[in-house]
Amino acid sequence: MRRREFALAAGAMVALPSVRAAAPAELVVGQVAPLSGVLASTGAQMVLGGRIWFDHVNAAGGVHGRPIRLLVKDDGYRVDDTVRLTRELLAQPEVLALYGFAGTANIGKLLSDGVLEQGGAALVAPYTGGESLRTPFNPWIFHLRAGYADEAEHMVQQATTLGLKRIAVMYQDDGFGQAGLEGVRQALARRSLPLSVAAGYERNTDKVEDAARRIKDSDAQAVIMISVNRPTAAFVKRYRELGGGAQLYNISVVDPAEIVKLAGLRNAHGLGICQVVPYPYTPTLPVVREYHELLKRHAPGEAPNYTSFEEFLGAKVLVEGLRRAGPNPTRGRIVGALESLARLDLGGITVGYSPGNRVASRFVEVTVIGSTGKLLK
C-alpha cells in the first residue's frame, strides 16, 4: 500500500513523493562449483540440488522474511580458480556463508592459504570426503557426508566378504585420489592384505591407458577407483576392452548416468558405486518425497540424482543455520548456529554437529549399475 510522508518546510505543509517500503535485504550465499571441465555434469547437479530448496524457502517467505540469493561461480575444477573466486566472494560483505564446493585439493588449498579463516565464513556441505579436510579439526567446514576413509573401508569390506583379496586402486593423482588411496591401504592393512597395485592418472584429464594396462596386468580381483566421471568412464571402457574381469568399485563422487553414457552399458554394468546419502530414487523417506516434489515444481524435467539430493540436504542444513542465526545474521553467528545443530531431523535423516564435531553423518552403502543402466541397491 502506498504511503505519503509529510515534512514541515517554510511554515507550510509540503507533500513529498510517495515512498514504497524497502524490499527486505537478501541473504547471500556463495557457491564455487565445477560447471565446466571434467566434472561439469556433477557441478550442474550440485547447483540444482541447492537451488530447488532455496527456491522453495523463498516461495514460502524466505528466512525471517529475507530471501536467499545463491551466487554461483564456475571454477572448472581448477584449484587456483577456486581460491581466486572464493576470495572474490568473501571480499563481498553481503556474502554470509559458502556452500557446496567440490574437490579435496581445491578446498585443501583454501585451508592452507588461510582463505576460510581470513573470511570467517562457514563452508557447508562440500562435495568431498577428503580426510585432510577433517583432520586436524578446523572450525570452518561443515561436512554433511562420510569421509573417503569410511567409503574405502566399506568397499574393501564388501570385496573381501565376496572372497576377493587381490585389490587394486585406480586413483586421481592429487589430494582427492591420494586420500582415497590411503583409505584403501589402511582398510587392507586392517585385514593383513597387501595392495595389488596403485595406478594413478593426471588430474583434469581422462588419460587412463597406462592405469588400465597396469591394473589388467596385475590380475586384480577387484579394482577400487578414486576418480571422477570422465576418467572413471574412460578407465571402465578401456579396462573391459583389454579383457579385465575384476569387480569394479568407485567412490561416491561419480554420476552413474554419465558413466553409462560415456563407457557404454555393456562395460558399466555391475559397477559398484559407494553412496553417502540414502537412495534418492524411491520416495520412501519423507525428505526423499519432499525432494521429488520440489524437483517437479522448481526443476521440471530433471530426474532424481544422488549428487543433487546430497546438496539438497546440505541446503536444508544451511537454511536451518541461517534461521537459528536470527533476523540479522553475520558470518560468525552462522558458524555458531550451525555448530548448535546437535540432532537435526531433515525428514527421516538425522544429522548433527557440535563445537568439536564438523562431520554430520557417517552413512555409507554400495549401489550397483544394473542391466538397464539404473542404479540398484
C-alpha positions as a printed Julia matrix, in Angstrom:
377×3 Matrix{Float64}:
  0.0     0.0     0.0
  1.37    3.48   -0.86
  2.16    5.92    1.92
  2.59    9.69    1.84
  5.08   11.32    4.13
  4.88   15.0     5.02
  7.52   17.46    6.23
  7.13   20.96    7.64
  9.0    23.44    5.41
  8.91   27.26    5.42
  5.9    27.28    7.67
  3.73   25.18    5.32
  2.89   21.51    4.88
  4.65   20.26    1.74
  3.8    16.85    0.29
  6.77   14.61   -0.51
  6.71   11.98   -3.29
  5.21    8.63   -2.37
  7.73    6.07   -0.99
  7.49    2.31   -1.25
  8.6     0.15    1.67
 12.15   -1.1     1.1
 12.47   -4.73   -0.01
 13.97   -6.97    2.66
 17.72   -7.43    2.34
 18.81  -10.66    0.7
 20.72  -13.4     2.48
 23.56  -14.05    0.03
 25.21  -17.48   -0.12
 28.28  -18.08   -2.3
 28.98  -21.28   -4.22
 32.04  -22.17   -6.29
 31.31  -25.26   -8.4
 32.8   -27.05  -11.44
 30.33  -26.05  -14.14
 32.86  -26.68  -16.89
 35.62  -29.25  -17.38
 35.74  -32.9   -16.39
 33.26  -32.51  -13.52
 30.74  -30.26  -15.29
 27.74  -32.61  -15.11
 28.36  -33.15  -11.4
 28.68  -29.4   -10.83
 25.34  -28.77  -12.53
 23.66  -31.28  -10.22
 25.32  -29.73   -7.17
 23.88  -26.33   -8.02
 20.46  -27.78   -8.85
 20.07  -29.56   -5.52
 20.61  -26.41   -3.51
 18.62  -24.19   -5.83
 15.36  -26.12   -5.52
 15.45  -25.85   -1.71
 16.37  -22.17   -1.75
 13.57  -21.52   -4.28
 11.14  -23.36   -2.0
 12.2   -21.36    1.04
 11.92  -18.09   -0.86
  8.46  -19.0    -2.15
  7.42  -19.51    1.47
  8.66  -16.07    2.53
 12.39  -16.59    2.99
 14.23  -16.79    6.32
 12.92  -14.27    8.83
 11.26  -12.59    5.86
 14.51  -12.28    3.91
 15.02  -14.07    0.57
 18.08  -16.21   -0.11
 20.21  -15.43   -3.15
 22.67  -18.08   -4.35
 25.69  -16.53   -6.06
 27.42  -19.22   -8.17
 30.92  -19.1    -9.68
 32.47  -21.68  -12.05
 35.99  -22.85  -11.16
 36.2   -25.62  -13.79
 37.58  -27.86  -11.0
 40.82  -25.85  -11.12
 42.45  -25.22   -7.75
 43.78  -21.73   -8.49
 40.37  -20.63   -9.77
 38.69  -21.98   -6.64
 40.98  -19.88   -4.48
 40.59  -16.75   -6.6
 36.8   -16.97   -6.82
 36.42  -17.72   -3.11
 38.49  -14.67   -2.24
 36.24  -12.61   -4.53
 33.12  -13.92   -2.8
 34.44  -13.34    0.7
 35.51   -9.8    -0.22
 31.79   -9.02   -0.53
 30.41   -8.29    2.96
 26.91   -9.38    1.95
 28.1   -12.98    1.35
 27.22  -14.63    4.66
 28.2   -18.25    4.05
 29.69  -20.61    1.48
 28.05  -23.76    0.24
 28.59  -26.81   -1.99
 32.19  -26.54   -3.21
 33.93  -29.52   -4.88
 37.4   -31.02   -4.75
 39.69  -32.16   -1.93
 42.69  -30.38   -3.42
 40.61  -27.26   -4.16
 39.26  -26.92   -0.65
 42.54  -28.03    0.89
 44.19  -25.03   -0.78
 41.58  -22.74    0.78
 42.63  -24.1     4.16
 46.39  -24.0     3.61
 46.18  -20.43    2.27
 44.0   -19.34    5.2
 41.21  -18.17    2.9
 38.36  -19.55    5.02
 39.91  -18.4     8.29
 40.5   -14.89    6.96
 36.97  -14.71    5.61
 35.4   -16.13    8.77
 32.56  -17.81    6.86
 31.22  -21.34    7.14
 31.55  -23.68    4.16
 28.59  -26.08    4.27
 28.23  -29.45    2.51
 31.38  -29.57    0.35
 31.27  -32.38   -2.21
 34.33  -34.21   -0.91
 35.22  -36.79    1.71
 38.92  -35.93    1.93
 40.33  -36.75    5.36
 42.81  -33.87    5.13
 39.83  -31.51    5.33
 38.61  -33.19    8.52
 41.84  -33.98   10.38
 43.22  -31.96   12.02
 39.96  -30.33   13.09
 39.11  -26.98   11.54
 36.03  -24.94   12.52
 35.07  -23.58    9.08
 33.97  -26.63    7.09
 30.66  -28.31    7.97
 30.75  -31.71    6.26
 27.47  -33.46    5.51
 28.92  -36.7     4.13
 31.06  -39.53    5.45
 34.76  -39.4     4.61
 36.67  -41.28    1.94
 38.21  -43.47    4.66
 34.68  -44.57    5.61
 33.9   -45.31    1.96
 37.16  -47.21    1.44
 36.51  -49.37    4.49
 33.03  -50.19    3.21
 34.2   -51.12   -0.3
 37.09  -53.26    1.0
 34.73  -54.94    3.46
 32.31  -55.81    0.66
 35.05  -57.08   -1.65
 36.7   -59.28    0.98
 33.33  -60.64    2.1
 32.93  -61.84   -1.5
 36.31  -63.58   -1.21
 38.16  -61.0    -3.36
 41.57  -60.4    -1.81
 43.73  -59.11   -4.69
 42.61  -55.49   -4.72
 44.0   -52.69   -6.91
 43.38  -48.94   -6.88
 43.0   -46.57   -9.81
 43.24  -43.03   -8.48
 43.41  -39.37   -9.44
 46.92  -38.2    -8.6
 46.07  -35.3    -6.3
 44.79  -34.73   -2.77
 41.43  -36.33   -3.58
 42.84  -39.51   -5.08
 45.63  -39.85   -2.54
 43.13  -39.53    0.33
 41.07  -42.38   -1.09
 44.17  -44.46   -1.83
 45.35  -44.08    1.75
 41.92  -45.12    2.99
 42.12  -48.33    0.93
 45.66  -49.03    2.16
 44.53  -48.71    5.77
 41.43  -50.87    5.22
 43.59  -53.6     3.63
 46.18  -53.35    6.4
 43.48  -54.0     8.99
 42.9   -57.31    7.17
 46.63  -58.04    6.72
 46.25  -57.79    2.94
 48.69  -56.08    0.53
 47.6   -53.65   -2.16
 47.98  -55.37   -5.54
 48.85  -52.2    -7.44
 48.1   -48.47   -7.32
 47.86  -46.77  -10.72
 47.31  -43.02  -10.95
 46.19  -40.63  -13.67
 46.69  -36.89  -14.06
 44.04  -34.57  -12.65
 41.71  -32.84  -15.16
 42.33  -35.45  -17.87
 40.85  -38.8   -18.87
 44.21  -40.25  -19.93
 43.99  -43.59  -18.15
 45.5   -46.01  -20.69
 48.58  -46.7   -18.56
 46.47  -47.24  -15.44
 44.17  -49.64  -17.27
 47.07  -51.71  -18.59
 48.91  -51.85  -15.25
 45.83  -52.97  -13.38
 44.88  -55.5   -16.06
 48.41  -56.97  -15.85
 48.2   -57.18  -12.04
 45.43  -59.81  -12.24
 43.47  -57.97   -9.52
 40.16  -59.49   -8.44
 38.69  -56.11   -7.5
 39.51  -52.54   -8.51
 38.59  -49.56   -6.36
 38.54  -46.31   -8.35
 39.13  -42.97   -6.65
 38.16  -40.91   -9.67
 35.62  -38.54  -11.21
 33.18  -39.04  -14.09
 35.16  -38.88  -17.33
 38.34  -40.69  -16.25
 36.2   -43.29  -14.46
 34.24  -43.96  -17.65
 37.42  -43.99  -19.73
 39.04  -46.5   -17.38
 35.99  -48.78  -17.21
 35.73  -48.84  -21.0
 39.42  -49.43  -21.65
 39.9   -51.97  -18.85
 36.99  -54.07  -20.15
 38.29  -53.77  -23.73
 41.63  -55.14  -22.53
 39.8   -58.15  -21.1
 39.86  -57.09  -17.46
 37.3   -59.05  -15.47
 37.68  -57.73  -11.91
 34.78  -56.44   -9.86
 34.88  -52.64  -10.17
 34.01  -50.16   -7.44
 34.07  -46.37   -7.39
 33.98  -43.8    -4.66
 30.8   -41.72   -4.3
 31.6   -38.63   -6.38
 30.51  -40.01   -9.76
 27.25  -39.78  -11.69
 26.18  -43.29  -12.78
 24.16  -41.93  -15.73
 27.27  -40.16  -17.01
 29.35  -43.33  -16.6
 26.83  -45.39  -18.58
 26.66  -42.71  -21.29
 30.44  -42.46  -21.7
 31.56  -46.04  -21.05
 28.58  -47.87  -22.53
 26.14  -50.04  -20.61
 27.93  -53.26  -21.5
 31.09  -52.02  -19.78
 29.43  -50.17  -16.89
 27.0   -52.95  -15.93
 27.91  -54.3   -12.49
 29.98  -51.29  -11.4
 29.62  -50.79   -7.65
 29.35  -47.17   -6.53
 29.67  -46.13   -2.91
 26.98  -43.73   -1.63
 26.96  -41.4     1.36
 23.28  -40.41    1.4
 20.2   -42.66    1.26
 18.74  -43.91   -2.03
 17.05  -40.91   -3.71
 15.1   -42.67   -6.46
 12.31  -44.27   -4.41
 10.44  -41.78   -2.2
 10.25  -43.89    0.95
 11.67  -41.32    3.38
  9.8   -38.02    3.96
 12.8   -35.99    2.81
 13.08  -38.01   -0.42
  9.38  -37.39   -1.13
  9.94  -33.68   -0.5
 12.96  -33.72   -2.83
 10.9   -35.36   -5.62
  8.07  -32.85   -5.17
 10.39  -29.84   -5.32
 12.25  -31.2    -8.35
  8.91  -31.36  -10.19
  7.9   -27.89   -9.02
 11.15  -25.95   -9.44
 13.1   -28.01  -11.99
 10.58  -29.84  -14.18
 12.24  -32.38  -16.41
 15.16  -33.0   -14.06
 15.49  -36.56  -12.75
 16.44  -37.56   -9.18
 20.17  -37.88   -8.72
 22.47  -38.73   -5.8
 24.5   -35.55   -6.24
 21.57  -33.14   -6.34
 19.95  -34.96   -3.42
 23.13  -34.63   -1.32
 23.33  -30.9    -1.97
 19.57  -30.58   -1.36
 20.21  -31.98    2.12
 23.15  -29.61    2.53
 20.96  -26.66    1.59
 18.45  -27.69    4.24
 21.22  -27.72    6.83
 22.45  -24.28    5.76
 18.95  -22.77    5.85
 18.45  -24.07    9.38
 21.74  -22.41   10.32
 20.54  -19.14    8.78
 17.26  -19.41   10.68
 18.96  -20.04   14.03
 21.39  -17.17   13.43
 18.44  -14.78   13.79
 16.99  -11.95   11.7
 20.35  -10.17   11.38
 22.88  -12.95   10.79
 26.6   -12.45   10.49
 29.22  -14.9     9.31
 30.22  -15.61   12.91
 26.64  -16.09   14.1
 26.01  -18.59   11.3
 29.09  -20.62   12.31
 27.79  -20.69   15.9
 24.26  -21.57   14.79
 25.47  -24.49   12.65
 27.55  -25.99   15.43
 24.46  -25.9    17.66
 22.67  -28.39   15.36
 23.19  -31.37   17.66
 20.37  -33.51   16.19
 18.64  -32.13   13.13
 15.93  -34.28   11.52
 15.86  -33.49    7.79
 12.88  -35.77    7.22
 13.91  -39.29    8.17
 17.63  -38.5     8.07
 19.23  -37.17   11.26
 22.46  -35.18   11.13
 24.35  -33.19   13.71
 27.32  -31.02   14.61
 28.87  -29.71   17.81
 31.67  -27.31   18.8
 34.11  -30.21   18.41
 32.48  -32.08   15.5
 32.07  -30.96   11.91
 31.01  -34.28   10.32
 27.22  -34.6    10.28
 26.89  -38.2     9.04
 28.85  -41.45    8.64
 26.27  -43.16    6.43
 27.76  -45.37    3.67
 26.32  -48.06    1.38
 27.21  -49.57   -2.01
 24.89  -49.49   -5.03
 25.32  -51.24   -8.4
 24.65  -50.22  -12.01
 22.06  -52.75  -13.17
 21.44  -54.36  -16.55
 19.22  -51.47  -17.7
 21.66  -48.78  -16.55
 19.65  -47.93  -13.45
 21.31  -47.78  -10.07
 20.21  -50.6    -7.76
 20.6   -51.05   -4.02
